[in-house]
Amino acid sequence: MNTHDALQQLLHTWSNGGWVMAALALLALITYATAARLLMFLYHRGLTRMSDADLRRYVADPANAPKQIRELIRYTQDEVHSLKDIEGRFREVEAAKVPEVDRRLAFVNVMVISAPLFGLLGTVLGMLLTFRAIGIGGSSTSDIIAKGISEALVATQSGMMVAIPGMLLAYVAKRWRNEYVAFLARLEGIALRYFRPQFHGMTRHITRSEAGLPPTNGAASQPVTRPALAEPVPA
């Protein structure tokens, strides 16, 4: 089958599907465009597949990290004074990105579910046309019946053809979303383990002071020092 025959068959299918085909075409355009933008928004394969050894090295020396992860590490490390500050920065990063992904993913899922429903609507309209032709009778009854059945089948087929690729795209987007959340949790754990020894004295001092107890092990006489962070990377 050459290109011309394929186009002719496509136009024939489009004309037999009724007005539901226009709604399905618009639905497919919105679904696939939204899913493509979501996948580009979530594309962090280089980050999520990094080993723990690489992440530990980048946390210790952000200047040598790739640009994308360097910005993330610097944001979660700069101007922090305790482990809770680091945890709070990671919560900010997660809150800035994950809810937006969830909203887009929910929208894609709604569009995917709507496609078979539009196909079912076309099926109902086609069957109504068929039954109307049977009730009217006449010489053109067979042609109207054939048109109604064709409309019903084409609409159902088109709805499933729109929904199946959309389901696959939504599955990939959800998987990448979960991988990114797991990556943030892994990076947070590595950062907390790296900074815990440096913040241990300050955390112990604050905890005993808040409890009304005197500091121990000379914590009161030793100044609190911030962890040594890498210098900001020049723009």
Residue pairs with C-beta under 8 A, 6 or more apart in sequence:
1 9
13 154
13 158
14 21
16 147
16 150
16 151
16 154
17 24
17 122
17 151
17 154
17 155
17 158
18 122
18 125
18 126
18 151
18 154
18 155
20 118
20 119
20 121
20 122
20 125
20 155
20 158
21 122
21 154
21 155
21 158
23 118
24 115
24 118
24 119
24 122
24 155
24 158
24 159
24 162
27 111
27 114
27 115
27 118
27 162
28 115
28 162
28 166
30 111
31 108
31 111
31 112
31 115
31 162
31 166
31 169
32 165
32 166
32 169
34 104
34 107
34 108
34 111
35 108
35 166
35 169
35 170
35 173
36 169
37 104
38 101
38 104
38 105
38 108
38 173
39 169
39 172
39 173
39 176
41 100
41 101
41 104
42 101
42 173
42 176
42 177
42 180
43 176
44 68
44 176
44 179
44 180
44 183
46 66
46 68
47 68
47 69
47 180
47 183
48 176
48 179
48 180
48 182
48 183
50 69
50 183
52 186
52 190
55 69
55 186
55 187
55 190
56 190
56 194
57 64
58 64
58 65
58 69
58 70
58 73
59 73
59 77
59 187
59 190
59 191
59 194
60 194
61 230
62 70
62 73
62 74
62 77
62 229
62 230
62 233
63 70
63 230
63 231
63 233
65 73
70 233
72 93
72 187
73 187
73 191
74 230
74 232
74 233
75 89
75 93
76 86
76 89
76 90
76 93
76 187
76 188
76 191
77 86
77 89
77 191
77 229
78 229
78 232
79 85
80 86
80 89
80 195
80 227
81 202
81 226
82 199
82 202
82 203
82 206
83 192
83 195
83 196
83 199
83 203
86 188
86 191
86 192
86 195
87 188
87 192
90 184
90 187
90 188
90 191
93 184
94 181
94 184
97 180
98 177
98 180
98 181
101 173
101 177
101 180
102 177
104 173
105 170
105 173
105 174
105 177
108 166
108 169
108 170
108 173
109 170
111 166
112 163
112 166
112 167
112 170
113 163
115 159
115 160
115 162
115 163
115 166
116 159
116 160
116 163
117 159
118 155
118 159
119 155
119 156
119 157
119 158
119 159
119 160
119 162
120 155
120 156
120 159
121 155
122 151
122 152
122 154
122 155
122 156
122 158
122 159
123 152
123 153
123 155
123 156
124 152
125 151
125 152
125 155
126 148
126 149
126 150
126 151
126 152
126 153
126 155
127 148
127 152
128 148
129 144
129 147
129 148
129 151
130 144
130 145
130 148
130 149
130 152
131 148
132 144
132 148
133 140
133 141
133 144
133 145
133 148
134 141
134 145
136 144
195 227
198 225
198 226
198 227
198 228
199 227
201 219
201 222
201 224
202 224
204 215
204 216
204 217
204 219
205 215
205 219
205 220
205 224
208 214
208 215
208 216
208 219
209 215
214 220
